[in-house]
Amino acid sequence: MNAQAVVIASTILIFILSAILSIFLTLNYVRNHRRSSLFWSIGMWLFAFSVLLETVFAYGIFNQSLIKIYLFAVAELVLFLSFGSANISGGKWLSYYYVYSMIVSIYLIISLILFPVERIVLNYVVFGPLPLNDTIASSLITFPAAVVIIAVAVLSYRRKRDFRLFSIILGVVIVSIAGTLYIAKFPAFLYYAEFIGIVLLWIGFFDRNAVFSRTSVKA
């Protein structure tokens, strides 16, 4: 199997797993109406969408519009996963985090509109230099979001000591970090992280009778 076939098969598998998980998370939100469930489901749908675009890129189909949509989705999926995690802990700081996130998201949109992106698909894998402004804007979203996710994950696990919760938390962290790997220029690990993160999320969510039935906290 050549490199293109491997990338295509990998991204299709990850897309299927993430899309199914996104459906379950959305249904879970419909049942419990918790903000954390809503934000996690949005983040997972953005993740599934970004992986779908990676499959399209692997077929050699890409242009400026698709690349910019992909870069925006990759940054925002980390942001929404961080919203889901942040709503577990709550606190007045959340309002400030929402405002900050809105400002940097607008900055990223403006940057993507104003600055052309060079070809970012090399040997069927997402990789390539970004304009400085796009790199700064994406980093202002993804790195603080990753910090929020990891901090909440540590605090939550210390309180509950539940292996299945740990699997969910670790999956969210890895999926979120996968969204920053392009910015950090580790393209090969992007796909590994996506797959490992999805597997961990499946283990955590479906090793119990109902998704989030015992791990979620009203937010």
PyMOL commands that place a pseudoatom at each C-alpha (Angstrom):
pseudoatom trace, name=CA, resn=MET, resi=1, chain=A, elem=C, hetatm=0, pos=[0.000, 0.000, 0.000]
pseudoatom trace, name=CA, resn=ASN, resi=2, chain=A, elem=C, hetatm=0, pos=[1.499, 3.353, -1.029]
pseudoatom trace, name=CA, resn=ALA, resi=3, chain=A, elem=C, hetatm=0, pos=[1.728, 6.463, 1.138]
pseudoatom trace, name=CA, resn=GLN, resi=4, chain=A, elem=C, hetatm=0, pos=[-1.368, 8.085, -0.348]
pseudoatom trace, name=CA, resn=ALA, resi=5, chain=A, elem=C, hetatm=0, pos=[-3.500, 4.978, 0.255]
pseudoatom trace, name=CA, resn=VAL, resi=6, chain=A, elem=C, hetatm=0, pos=[-2.296, 4.753, 3.863]
pseudoatom trace, name=CA, resn=VAL, resi=7, chain=A, elem=C, hetatm=0, pos=[-3.169, 8.395, 4.568]
pseudoatom trace, name=CA, resn=ILE, resi=8, chain=A, elem=C, hetatm=0, pos=[-6.580, 8.073, 2.895]
pseudoatom trace, name=CA, resn=ALA, resi=9, chain=A, elem=C, hetatm=0, pos=[-7.441, 4.855, 4.765]
pseudoatom trace, name=CA, resn=SER, resi=10, chain=A, elem=C, hetatm=0, pos=[-6.290, 6.362, 8.078]
pseudoatom trace, name=CA, resn=THR, resi=11, chain=A, elem=C, hetatm=0, pos=[-8.247, 9.591, 7.718]
pseudoatom trace, name=CA, resn=ILE, resi=12, chain=A, elem=C, hetatm=0, pos=[-11.409, 7.783, 6.580]
pseudoatom trace, name=CA, resn=LEU, resi=13, chain=A, elem=C, hetatm=0, pos=[-11.247, 5.491, 9.621]
pseudoatom trace, name=CA, resn=ILE, resi=14, chain=A, elem=C, hetatm=0, pos=[-10.671, 8.418, 11.988]
pseudoatom trace, name=CA, resn=PHE, resi=15, chain=A, elem=C, hetatm=0, pos=[-13.516, 10.351, 10.330]
pseudoatom trace, name=CA, resn=ILE, resi=16, chain=A, elem=C, hetatm=0, pos=[-15.984, 7.473, 10.734]
pseudoatom trace, name=CA, resn=LEU, resi=17, chain=A, elem=C, hetatm=0, pos=[-15.073, 6.981, 14.403]
pseudoatom trace, name=CA, resn=SER, resi=18, chain=A, elem=C, hetatm=0, pos=[-15.218, 10.697, 15.179]
pseudoatom trace, name=CA, resn=ALA, resi=19, chain=A, elem=C, hetatm=0, pos=[-18.512, 11.222, 13.290]
pseudoatom trace, name=CA, resn=ILE, resi=20, chain=A, elem=C, hetatm=0, pos=[-20.228, 8.377, 15.158]
pseudoatom trace, name=CA, resn=LEU, resi=21, chain=A, elem=C, hetatm=0, pos=[-18.924, 9.706, 18.474]
pseudoatom trace, name=CA, resn=SER, resi=22, chain=A, elem=C, hetatm=0, pos=[-20.115, 13.216, 17.540]
pseudoatom trace, name=CA, resn=ILE, resi=23, chain=A, elem=C, hetatm=0, pos=[-23.618, 11.861, 16.926]
pseudoatom trace, name=CA, resn=PHE, resi=24, chain=A, elem=C, hetatm=0, pos=[-23.706, 10.190, 20.351]
pseudoatom trace, name=CA, resn=LEU, resi=25, chain=A, elem=C, hetatm=0, pos=[-22.431, 13.346, 22.052]
pseudoatom trace, name=CA, resn=THR, resi=26, chain=A, elem=C, hetatm=0, pos=[-25.086, 15.428, 20.288]
pseudoatom trace, name=CA, resn=LEU, resi=27, chain=A, elem=C, hetatm=0, pos=[-27.811, 13.000, 21.359]
pseudoatom trace, name=CA, resn=ASN, resi=28, chain=A, elem=C, hetatm=0, pos=[-26.410, 13.182, 24.883]
pseudoatom trace, name=CA, resn=TYR, resi=29, chain=A, elem=C, hetatm=0, pos=[-26.757, 16.975, 24.857]
pseudoatom trace, name=CA, resn=VAL, resi=30, chain=A, elem=C, hetatm=0, pos=[-30.343, 16.643, 23.632]
pseudoatom trace, name=CA, resn=ARG, resi=31, chain=A, elem=C, hetatm=0, pos=[-31.025, 14.472, 26.695]
pseudoatom trace, name=CA, resn=ASN, resi=32, chain=A, elem=C, hetatm=0, pos=[-29.212, 16.430, 29.420]
pseudoatom trace, name=CA, resn=HIS, resi=33, chain=A, elem=C, hetatm=0, pos=[-28.938, 19.994, 28.020]
pseudoatom trace, name=CA, resn=ARG, resi=34, chain=A, elem=C, hetatm=0, pos=[-25.573, 20.544, 29.723]
pseudoatom trace, name=CA, resn=ARG, resi=35, chain=A, elem=C, hetatm=0, pos=[-23.325, 23.200, 28.272]
pseudoatom trace, name=CA, resn=SER, resi=36, chain=A, elem=C, hetatm=0, pos=[-20.297, 20.956, 28.645]
pseudoatom trace, name=CA, resn=SER, resi=37, chain=A, elem=C, hetatm=0, pos=[-21.984, 18.317, 26.455]
pseudoatom trace, name=CA, resn=LEU, resi=38, chain=A, elem=C, hetatm=0, pos=[-22.944, 20.958, 23.889]
pseudoatom trace, name=CA, resn=PHE, resi=39, chain=A, elem=C, hetatm=0, pos=[-19.424, 22.348, 23.595]
pseudoatom trace, name=CA, resn=TRP, resi=40, chain=A, elem=C, hetatm=0, pos=[-17.834, 18.891, 23.469]
pseudoatom trace, name=CA, resn=SER, resi=41, chain=A, elem=C, hetatm=0, pos=[-20.226, 17.815, 20.716]
pseudoatom trace, name=CA, resn=ILE, resi=42, chain=A, elem=C, hetatm=0, pos=[-19.458, 20.954, 18.682]
pseudoatom trace, name=CA, resn=GLY, resi=43, chain=A, elem=C, hetatm=0, pos=[-15.739, 20.368, 19.181]
pseudoatom trace, name=CA, resn=MET, resi=44, chain=A, elem=C, hetatm=0, pos=[-16.049, 16.760, 18.033]
pseudoatom trace, name=CA, resn=TRP, resi=45, chain=A, elem=C, hetatm=0, pos=[-18.074, 17.737, 14.955]
pseudoatom trace, name=CA, resn=LEU, resi=46, chain=A, elem=C, hetatm=0, pos=[-15.364, 20.247, 14.052]
pseudoatom trace, name=CA, resn=PHE, resi=47, chain=A, elem=C, hetatm=0, pos=[-12.804, 17.495, 14.587]
pseudoatom trace, name=CA, resn=ALA, resi=48, chain=A, elem=C, hetatm=0, pos=[-14.703, 15.129, 12.279]
pseudoatom trace, name=CA, resn=PHE, resi=49, chain=A, elem=C, hetatm=0, pos=[-15.007, 17.897, 9.689]
pseudoatom trace, name=CA, resn=SER, resi=50, chain=A, elem=C, hetatm=0, pos=[-11.288, 18.701, 9.826]
pseudoatom trace, name=CA, resn=VAL, resi=51, chain=A, elem=C, hetatm=0, pos=[-10.417, 15.007, 9.374]
pseudoatom trace, name=CA, resn=LEU, resi=52, chain=A, elem=C, hetatm=0, pos=[-12.805, 14.861, 6.406]
pseudoatom trace, name=CA, resn=LEU, resi=53, chain=A, elem=C, hetatm=0, pos=[-10.884, 17.762, 4.868]
pseudoatom trace, name=CA, resn=GLU, resi=54, chain=A, elem=C, hetatm=0, pos=[-7.632, 15.883, 5.524]
pseudoatom trace, name=CA, resn=THR, resi=55, chain=A, elem=C, hetatm=0, pos=[-9.080, 13.011, 3.475]
pseudoatom trace, name=CA, resn=VAL, resi=56, chain=A, elem=C, hetatm=0, pos=[-9.955, 15.423, 0.663]
pseudoatom trace, name=CA, resn=PHE, resi=57, chain=A, elem=C, hetatm=0, pos=[-6.407, 16.818, 0.780]
pseudoatom trace, name=CA, resn=ALA, resi=58, chain=A, elem=C, hetatm=0, pos=[-4.990, 13.282, 0.649]
pseudoatom trace, name=CA, resn=TYR, resi=59, chain=A, elem=C, hetatm=0, pos=[-6.774, 12.828, -2.689]
pseudoatom trace, name=CA, resn=GLY, resi=60, chain=A, elem=C, hetatm=0, pos=[-4.847, 15.865, -3.953]
pseudoatom trace, name=CA, resn=ILE, resi=61, chain=A, elem=C, hetatm=0, pos=[-7.849, 18.211, -3.853]
pseudoatom trace, name=CA, resn=PHE, resi=62, chain=A, elem=C, hetatm=0, pos=[-7.122, 21.520, -2.150]
pseudoatom trace, name=CA, resn=ASN, resi=63, chain=A, elem=C, hetatm=0, pos=[-7.322, 25.247, -2.762]
pseudoatom trace, name=CA, resn=GLN, resi=64, chain=A, elem=C, hetatm=0, pos=[-7.040, 28.458, -0.750]
pseudoatom trace, name=CA, resn=SER, resi=65, chain=A, elem=C, hetatm=0, pos=[-10.622, 28.338, 0.495]
pseudoatom trace, name=CA, resn=LEU, resi=66, chain=A, elem=C, hetatm=0, pos=[-10.448, 24.718, 1.669]
pseudoatom trace, name=CA, resn=ILE, resi=67, chain=A, elem=C, hetatm=0, pos=[-7.083, 25.254, 3.342]
pseudoatom trace, name=CA, resn=LYS, resi=68, chain=A, elem=C, hetatm=0, pos=[-8.305, 28.328, 5.220]
pseudoatom trace, name=CA, resn=ILE, resi=69, chain=A, elem=C, hetatm=0, pos=[-11.500, 26.586, 6.311]
pseudoatom trace, name=CA, resn=TYR, resi=70, chain=A, elem=C, hetatm=0, pos=[-9.378, 23.679, 7.554]
pseudoatom trace, name=CA, resn=LEU, resi=71, chain=A, elem=C, hetatm=0, pos=[-7.045, 25.927, 9.549]
pseudoatom trace, name=CA, resn=PHE, resi=72, chain=A, elem=C, hetatm=0, pos=[-10.004, 27.687, 11.158]
pseudoatom trace, name=CA, resn=ALA, resi=73, chain=A, elem=C, hetatm=0, pos=[-11.726, 24.388, 12.034]
pseudoatom trace, name=CA, resn=VAL, resi=74, chain=A, elem=C, hetatm=0, pos=[-8.539, 22.944, 13.569]
pseudoatom trace, name=CA, resn=ALA, resi=75, chain=A, elem=C, hetatm=0, pos=[-8.146, 25.959, 15.842]
pseudoatom trace, name=CA, resn=GLU, resi=76, chain=A, elem=C, hetatm=0, pos=[-11.819, 26.188, 16.794]
pseudoatom trace, name=CA, resn=LEU, resi=77, chain=A, elem=C, hetatm=0, pos=[-12.191, 22.493, 17.630]
pseudoatom trace, name=CA, resn=VAL, resi=78, chain=A, elem=C, hetatm=0, pos=[-9.572, 22.904, 20.367]
pseudoatom trace, name=CA, resn=LEU, resi=79, chain=A, elem=C, hetatm=0, pos=[-11.376, 26.006, 21.580]
pseudoatom trace, name=CA, resn=PHE, resi=80, chain=A, elem=C, hetatm=0, pos=[-14.778, 24.309, 21.854]
pseudoatom trace, name=CA, resn=LEU, resi=81, chain=A, elem=C, hetatm=0, pos=[-13.311, 21.272, 23.584]
pseudoatom trace, name=CA, resn=SER, resi=82, chain=A, elem=C, hetatm=0, pos=[-11.774, 23.675, 26.089]
pseudoatom trace, name=CA, resn=PHE, resi=83, chain=A, elem=C, hetatm=0, pos=[-15.207, 25.302, 26.581]
pseudoatom trace, name=CA, resn=GLY, resi=84, chain=A, elem=C, hetatm=0, pos=[-16.613, 21.860, 27.362]
pseudoatom trace, name=CA, resn=SER, resi=85, chain=A, elem=C, hetatm=0, pos=[-13.892, 21.178, 29.891]
pseudoatom trace, name=CA, resn=ALA, resi=86, chain=A, elem=C, hetatm=0, pos=[-14.092, 24.666, 31.403]
pseudoatom trace, name=CA, resn=ASN, resi=87, chain=A, elem=C, hetatm=0, pos=[-17.828, 24.314, 32.028]
pseudoatom trace, name=CA, resn=ILE, resi=88, chain=A, elem=C, hetatm=0, pos=[-17.139, 21.348, 34.314]
pseudoatom trace, name=CA, resn=SER, resi=89, chain=A, elem=C, hetatm=0, pos=[-15.305, 23.594, 36.746]
pseudoatom trace, name=CA, resn=GLY, resi=90, chain=A, elem=C, hetatm=0, pos=[-17.273, 26.794, 36.134]
pseudoatom trace, name=CA, resn=GLY, resi=91, chain=A, elem=C, hetatm=0, pos=[-16.311, 30.094, 37.735]
pseudoatom trace, name=CA, resn=LYS, resi=92, chain=A, elem=C, hetatm=0, pos=[-16.432, 33.798, 36.899]
pseudoatom trace, name=CA, resn=TRP, resi=93, chain=A, elem=C, hetatm=0, pos=[-13.270, 33.469, 34.807]
pseudoatom trace, name=CA, resn=LEU, resi=94, chain=A, elem=C, hetatm=0, pos=[-15.338, 31.702, 32.122]
pseudoatom trace, name=CA, resn=SER, resi=95, chain=A, elem=C, hetatm=0, pos=[-16.924, 34.969, 30.977]
pseudoatom trace, name=CA, resn=TYR, resi=96, chain=A, elem=C, hetatm=0, pos=[-13.495, 36.511, 30.424]
pseudoatom trace, name=CA, resn=TYR, resi=97, chain=A, elem=C, hetatm=0, pos=[-12.350, 33.389, 28.589]
pseudoatom trace, name=CA, resn=TYR, resi=98, chain=A, elem=C, hetatm=0, pos=[-15.367, 33.586, 26.246]
pseudoatom trace, name=CA, resn=VAL, resi=99, chain=A, elem=C, hetatm=0, pos=[-14.618, 37.237, 25.451]
pseudoatom trace, name=CA, resn=TYR, resi=100, chain=A, elem=C, hetatm=0, pos=[-10.923, 36.504, 24.873]
pseudoatom trace, name=CA, resn=SER, resi=101, chain=A, elem=C, hetatm=0, pos=[-11.800, 33.545, 22.642]
pseudoatom trace, name=CA, resn=MET, resi=102, chain=A, elem=C, hetatm=0, pos=[-14.204, 35.616, 20.554]
pseudoatom trace, name=CA, resn=ILE, resi=103, chain=A, elem=C, hetatm=0, pos=[-11.573, 38.319, 20.017]
pseudoatom trace, name=CA, resn=VAL, resi=104, chain=A, elem=C, hetatm=0, pos=[-8.798, 35.927, 18.962]
pseudoatom trace, name=CA, resn=SER, resi=105, chain=A, elem=C, hetatm=0, pos=[-11.214, 33.966, 16.736]
pseudoatom trace, name=CA, resn=ILE, resi=106, chain=A, elem=C, hetatm=0, pos=[-12.117, 37.175, 14.905]
pseudoatom trace, name=CA, resn=TYR, resi=107, chain=A, elem=C, hetatm=0, pos=[-8.398, 37.931, 14.616]
pseudoatom trace, name=CA, resn=LEU, resi=108, chain=A, elem=C, hetatm=0, pos=[-7.847, 34.498, 13.038]
pseudoatom trace, name=CA, resn=ILE, resi=109, chain=A, elem=C, hetatm=0, pos=[-10.699, 35.022, 10.553]
pseudoatom trace, name=CA, resn=ILE, resi=110, chain=A, elem=C, hetatm=0, pos=[-9.316, 38.404, 9.503]
pseudoatom trace, name=CA, resn=SER, resi=111, chain=A, elem=C, hetatm=0, pos=[-5.800, 36.987, 9.193]
pseudoatom trace, name=CA, resn=LEU, resi=112, chain=A, elem=C, hetatm=0, pos=[-6.986, 34.056, 7.048]
pseudoatom trace, name=CA, resn=ILE, resi=113, chain=A, elem=C, hetatm=0, pos=[-8.906, 36.443, 4.797]
pseudoatom trace, name=CA, resn=LEU, resi=114, chain=A, elem=C, hetatm=0, pos=[-6.051, 38.905, 4.342]
pseudoatom trace, name=CA, resn=PHE, resi=115, chain=A, elem=C, hetatm=0, pos=[-3.037, 36.602, 3.971]
pseudoatom trace, name=CA, resn=PRO, resi=116, chain=A, elem=C, hetatm=0, pos=[-2.731, 33.843, 1.342]
pseudoatom trace, name=CA, resn=VAL, resi=117, chain=A, elem=C, hetatm=0, pos=[-1.625, 30.433, 2.599]
pseudoatom trace, name=CA, resn=GLU, resi=118, chain=A, elem=C, hetatm=0, pos=[1.006, 28.493, 0.705]
pseudoatom trace, name=CA, resn=ARG, resi=119, chain=A, elem=C, hetatm=0, pos=[0.511, 24.853, -0.213]
pseudoatom trace, name=CA, resn=ILE, resi=120, chain=A, elem=C, hetatm=0, pos=[0.233, 22.935, 3.082]
pseudoatom trace, name=CA, resn=VAL, resi=121, chain=A, elem=C, hetatm=0, pos=[-0.129, 19.390, 1.726]
pseudoatom trace, name=CA, resn=LEU, resi=122, chain=A, elem=C, hetatm=0, pos=[3.168, 17.558, 1.242]
pseudoatom trace, name=CA, resn=ASN, resi=123, chain=A, elem=C, hetatm=0, pos=[3.182, 13.878, 0.230]
pseudoatom trace, name=CA, resn=TYR, resi=124, chain=A, elem=C, hetatm=0, pos=[-0.562, 13.753, 0.989]
pseudoatom trace, name=CA, resn=VAL, resi=125, chain=A, elem=C, hetatm=0, pos=[0.054, 14.921, 4.578]
pseudoatom trace, name=CA, resn=VAL, resi=126, chain=A, elem=C, hetatm=0, pos=[-0.912, 18.321, 5.995]
pseudoatom trace, name=CA, resn=PHE, resi=127, chain=A, elem=C, hetatm=0, pos=[2.338, 20.228, 6.382]
pseudoatom trace, name=CA, resn=GLY, resi=128, chain=A, elem=C, hetatm=0, pos=[3.822, 23.528, 5.322]
pseudoatom trace, name=CA, resn=PRO, resi=129, chain=A, elem=C, hetatm=0, pos=[4.628, 27.062, 6.472]
pseudoatom trace, name=CA, resn=LEU, resi=130, chain=A, elem=C, hetatm=0, pos=[1.862, 29.451, 7.481]
pseudoatom trace, name=CA, resn=PRO, resi=131, chain=A, elem=C, hetatm=0, pos=[1.940, 33.249, 7.248]
pseudoatom trace, name=CA, resn=LEU, resi=132, chain=A, elem=C, hetatm=0, pos=[3.208, 34.691, 10.528]
pseudoatom trace, name=CA, resn=ASN, resi=133, chain=A, elem=C, hetatm=0, pos=[-0.115, 36.331, 11.374]
pseudoatom trace, name=CA, resn=ASP, resi=134, chain=A, elem=C, hetatm=0, pos=[-1.996, 33.054, 10.874]
pseudoatom trace, name=CA, resn=THR, resi=135, chain=A, elem=C, hetatm=0, pos=[0.494, 31.229, 13.094]
pseudoatom trace, name=CA, resn=ILE, resi=136, chain=A, elem=C, hetatm=0, pos=[0.162, 33.856, 15.842]
pseudoatom trace, name=CA, resn=ALA, resi=137, chain=A, elem=C, hetatm=0, pos=[-3.642, 33.923, 15.624]
pseudoatom trace, name=CA, resn=SER, resi=138, chain=A, elem=C, hetatm=0, pos=[-3.945, 30.127, 15.708]
pseudoatom trace, name=CA, resn=SER, resi=139, chain=A, elem=C, hetatm=0, pos=[-1.504, 29.866, 18.595]
pseudoatom trace, name=CA, resn=LEU, resi=140, chain=A, elem=C, hetatm=0, pos=[-3.442, 32.476, 20.599]
pseudoatom trace, name=CA, resn=ILE, resi=141, chain=A, elem=C, hetatm=0, pos=[-6.439, 30.144, 20.338]
pseudoatom trace, name=CA, resn=THR, resi=142, chain=A, elem=C, hetatm=0, pos=[-4.982, 26.656, 20.615]
pseudoatom trace, name=CA, resn=PHE, resi=143, chain=A, elem=C, hetatm=0, pos=[-2.290, 26.981, 23.270]
pseudoatom trace, name=CA, resn=PRO, resi=144, chain=A, elem=C, hetatm=0, pos=[-4.433, 28.708, 25.957]
pseudoatom trace, name=CA, resn=ALA, resi=145, chain=A, elem=C, hetatm=0, pos=[-7.249, 26.252, 25.133]
pseudoatom trace, name=CA, resn=ALA, resi=146, chain=A, elem=C, hetatm=0, pos=[-4.888, 23.300, 25.594]
pseudoatom trace, name=CA, resn=VAL, resi=147, chain=A, elem=C, hetatm=0, pos=[-3.776, 24.729, 28.955]
pseudoatom trace, name=CA, resn=VAL, resi=148, chain=A, elem=C, hetatm=0, pos=[-7.406, 25.048, 30.087]
pseudoatom trace, name=CA, resn=ILE, resi=149, chain=A, elem=C, hetatm=0, pos=[-8.174, 21.461, 29.035]
pseudoatom trace, name=CA, resn=ILE, resi=150, chain=A, elem=C, hetatm=0, pos=[-5.128, 20.011, 30.769]
pseudoatom trace, name=CA, resn=ALA, resi=151, chain=A, elem=C, hetatm=0, pos=[-5.684, 22.037, 33.970]
pseudoatom trace, name=CA, resn=VAL, resi=152, chain=A, elem=C, hetatm=0, pos=[-9.344, 21.001, 34.237]
pseudoatom trace, name=CA, resn=ALA, resi=153, chain=A, elem=C, hetatm=0, pos=[-8.398, 17.406, 33.381]
pseudoatom trace, name=CA, resn=VAL, resi=154, chain=A, elem=C, hetatm=0, pos=[-5.896, 17.216, 36.235]
pseudoatom trace, name=CA, resn=LEU, resi=155, chain=A, elem=C, hetatm=0, pos=[-8.330, 18.713, 38.753]
pseudoatom trace, name=CA, resn=SER, resi=156, chain=A, elem=C, hetatm=0, pos=[-11.203, 16.454, 37.617]
pseudoatom trace, name=CA, resn=TYR, resi=157, chain=A, elem=C, hetatm=0, pos=[-9.169, 13.275, 37.783]
pseudoatom trace, name=CA, resn=ARG, resi=158, chain=A, elem=C, hetatm=0, pos=[-7.796, 14.161, 41.213]
pseudoatom trace, name=CA, resn=ARG, resi=159, chain=A, elem=C, hetatm=0, pos=[-11.389, 14.463, 42.462]
pseudoatom trace, name=CA, resn=LYS, resi=160, chain=A, elem=C, hetatm=0, pos=[-12.884, 11.304, 40.903]
pseudoatom trace, name=CA, resn=ARG, resi=161, chain=A, elem=C, hetatm=0, pos=[-10.029, 8.859, 40.285]
pseudoatom trace, name=CA, resn=ASP, resi=162, chain=A, elem=C, hetatm=0, pos=[-12.157, 7.072, 37.678]
pseudoatom trace, name=CA, resn=PHE, resi=163, chain=A, elem=C, hetatm=0, pos=[-10.235, 5.176, 34.965]
pseudoatom trace, name=CA, resn=ARG, resi=164, chain=A, elem=C, hetatm=0, pos=[-13.026, 5.720, 32.441]
pseudoatom trace, name=CA, resn=LEU, resi=165, chain=A, elem=C, hetatm=0, pos=[-13.078, 9.423, 33.232]
pseudoatom trace, name=CA, resn=PHE, resi=166, chain=A, elem=C, hetatm=0, pos=[-9.298, 9.418, 32.875]
pseudoatom trace, name=CA, resn=SER, resi=167, chain=A, elem=C, hetatm=0, pos=[-9.665, 7.839, 29.405]
pseudoatom trace, name=CA, resn=ILE, resi=168, chain=A, elem=C, hetatm=0, pos=[-12.137, 10.546, 28.360]
pseudoatom trace, name=CA, resn=ILE, resi=169, chain=A, elem=C, hetatm=0, pos=[-9.964, 13.325, 29.727]
pseudoatom trace, name=CA, resn=LEU, resi=170, chain=A, elem=C, hetatm=0, pos=[-6.821, 11.944, 28.114]
pseudoatom trace, name=CA, resn=GLY, resi=171, chain=A, elem=C, hetatm=0, pos=[-8.666, 11.523, 24.809]
pseudoatom trace, name=CA, resn=VAL, resi=172, chain=A, elem=C, hetatm=0, pos=[-9.850, 15.136, 24.881]
pseudoatom trace, name=CA, resn=VAL, resi=173, chain=A, elem=C, hetatm=0, pos=[-6.322, 16.315, 25.698]
pseudoatom trace, name=CA, resn=ILE, resi=174, chain=A, elem=C, hetatm=0, pos=[-4.750, 14.295, 22.864]
pseudoatom trace, name=CA, resn=VAL, resi=175, chain=A, elem=C, hetatm=0, pos=[-7.380, 15.319, 20.304]
pseudoatom trace, name=CA, resn=SER, resi=176, chain=A, elem=C, hetatm=0, pos=[-6.854, 18.939, 21.330]
pseudoatom trace, name=CA, resn=ILE, resi=177, chain=A, elem=C, hetatm=0, pos=[-3.082, 18.647, 21.136]
pseudoatom trace, name=CA, resn=ALA, resi=178, chain=A, elem=C, hetatm=0, pos=[-3.503, 17.099, 17.680]
pseudoatom trace, name=CA, resn=GLY, resi=179, chain=A, elem=C, hetatm=0, pos=[-5.025, 20.402, 16.629]
pseudoatom trace, name=CA, resn=THR, resi=180, chain=A, elem=C, hetatm=0, pos=[-1.846, 22.198, 17.707]
pseudoatom trace, name=CA, resn=LEU, resi=181, chain=A, elem=C, hetatm=0, pos=[0.585, 19.759, 16.100]
pseudoatom trace, name=CA, resn=TYR, resi=182, chain=A, elem=C, hetatm=0, pos=[0.326, 21.431, 12.717]
pseudoatom trace, name=CA, resn=ILE, resi=183, chain=A, elem=C, hetatm=0, pos=[1.233, 24.753, 14.278]
pseudoatom trace, name=CA, resn=ALA, resi=184, chain=A, elem=C, hetatm=0, pos=[4.132, 23.059, 16.055]
pseudoatom trace, name=CA, resn=LYS, resi=185, chain=A, elem=C, hetatm=0, pos=[5.166, 21.500, 12.706]
pseudoatom trace, name=CA, resn=PHE, resi=186, chain=A, elem=C, hetatm=0, pos=[4.954, 17.832, 13.615]
pseudoatom trace, name=CA, resn=PRO, resi=187, chain=A, elem=C, hetatm=0, pos=[2.782, 16.644, 10.704]
pseudoatom trace, name=CA, resn=ALA, resi=188, chain=A, elem=C, hetatm=0, pos=[3.489, 12.907, 11.016]
pseudoatom trace, name=CA, resn=PHE, resi=189, chain=A, elem=C, hetatm=0, pos=[2.254, 12.847, 14.617]
pseudoatom trace, name=CA, resn=LEU, resi=190, chain=A, elem=C, hetatm=0, pos=[-0.950, 14.684, 13.692]
pseudoatom trace, name=CA, resn=TYR, resi=191, chain=A, elem=C, hetatm=0, pos=[-2.622, 11.521, 12.402]
pseudoatom trace, name=CA, resn=TYR, resi=192, chain=A, elem=C, hetatm=0, pos=[-1.262, 9.309, 15.182]
pseudoatom trace, name=CA, resn=ALA, resi=193, chain=A, elem=C, hetatm=0, pos=[-2.606, 11.712, 17.799]
pseudoatom trace, name=CA, resn=GLU, resi=194, chain=A, elem=C, hetatm=0, pos=[-5.995, 11.931, 16.095]
pseudoatom trace, name=CA, resn=PHE, resi=195, chain=A, elem=C, hetatm=0, pos=[-6.378, 8.146, 16.052]
pseudoatom trace, name=CA, resn=ILE, resi=196, chain=A, elem=C, hetatm=0, pos=[-5.153, 7.577, 19.616]
pseudoatom trace, name=CA, resn=GLY, resi=197, chain=A, elem=C, hetatm=0, pos=[-7.361, 10.385, 20.915]
pseudoatom trace, name=CA, resn=ILE, resi=198, chain=A, elem=C, hetatm=0, pos=[-10.494, 8.974, 19.261]
pseudoatom trace, name=CA, resn=VAL, resi=199, chain=A, elem=C, hetatm=0, pos=[-9.782, 5.455, 20.558]
pseudoatom trace, name=CA, resn=LEU, resi=200, chain=A, elem=C, hetatm=0, pos=[-9.399, 6.772, 24.119]
pseudoatom trace, name=CA, resn=LEU, resi=201, chain=A, elem=C, hetatm=0, pos=[-12.644, 8.729, 23.851]
pseudoatom trace, name=CA, resn=TRP, resi=202, chain=A, elem=C, hetatm=0, pos=[-14.482, 5.618, 22.649]
pseudoatom trace, name=CA, resn=ILE, resi=203, chain=A, elem=C, hetatm=0, pos=[-13.070, 3.581, 25.537]
pseudoatom trace, name=CA, resn=GLY, resi=204, chain=A, elem=C, hetatm=0, pos=[-14.138, 6.209, 28.073]
pseudoatom trace, name=CA, resn=PHE, resi=205, chain=A, elem=C, hetatm=0, pos=[-17.580, 7.010, 26.702]
pseudoatom trace, name=CA, resn=PHE, resi=206, chain=A, elem=C, hetatm=0, pos=[-18.725, 3.515, 25.826]
pseudoatom trace, name=CA, resn=ASP, resi=207, chain=A, elem=C, hetatm=0, pos=[-17.328, 1.657, 28.819]
pseudoatom trace, name=CA, resn=ARG, resi=208, chain=A, elem=C, hetatm=0, pos=[-20.436, 2.707, 30.667]
pseudoatom trace, name=CA, resn=ASN, resi=209, chain=A, elem=C, hetatm=0, pos=[-24.183, 2.329, 30.201]
pseudoatom trace, name=CA, resn=ALA, resi=210, chain=A, elem=C, hetatm=0, pos=[-24.839, 5.911, 29.149]
pseudoatom trace, name=CA, resn=VAL, resi=211, chain=A, elem=C, hetatm=0, pos=[-22.561, 8.555, 27.732]
pseudoatom trace, name=CA, resn=PHE, resi=212, chain=A, elem=C, hetatm=0, pos=[-21.571, 11.056, 30.441]
pseudoatom trace, name=CA, resn=SER, resi=213, chain=A, elem=C, hetatm=0, pos=[-24.133, 9.475, 32.744]
pseudoatom trace, name=CA, resn=ARG, resi=214, chain=A, elem=C, hetatm=0, pos=[-21.703, 9.502, 35.668]
pseudoatom trace, name=CA, resn=THR, resi=215, chain=A, elem=C, hetatm=0, pos=[-18.912, 11.792, 34.534]
pseudoatom trace, name=CA, resn=SER, resi=216, chain=A, elem=C, hetatm=0, pos=[-20.782, 14.938, 33.626]
pseudoatom trace, name=CA, resn=VAL, resi=217, chain=A, elem=C, hetatm=0, pos=[-21.440, 17.752, 36.014]
pseudoatom trace, name=CA, resn=LYS, resi=218, chain=A, elem=C, hetatm=0, pos=[-24.220, 20.248, 35.487]
pseudoatom trace, name=CA, resn=ALA, resi=219, chain=A, elem=C, hetatm=0, pos=[-22.868, 23.434, 34.011]
for i in range(1, 219): cmd.bond("trace and resi %d" % i, "trace and resi %d" % (i + 1))
show_as sticks, trace
zoom trace
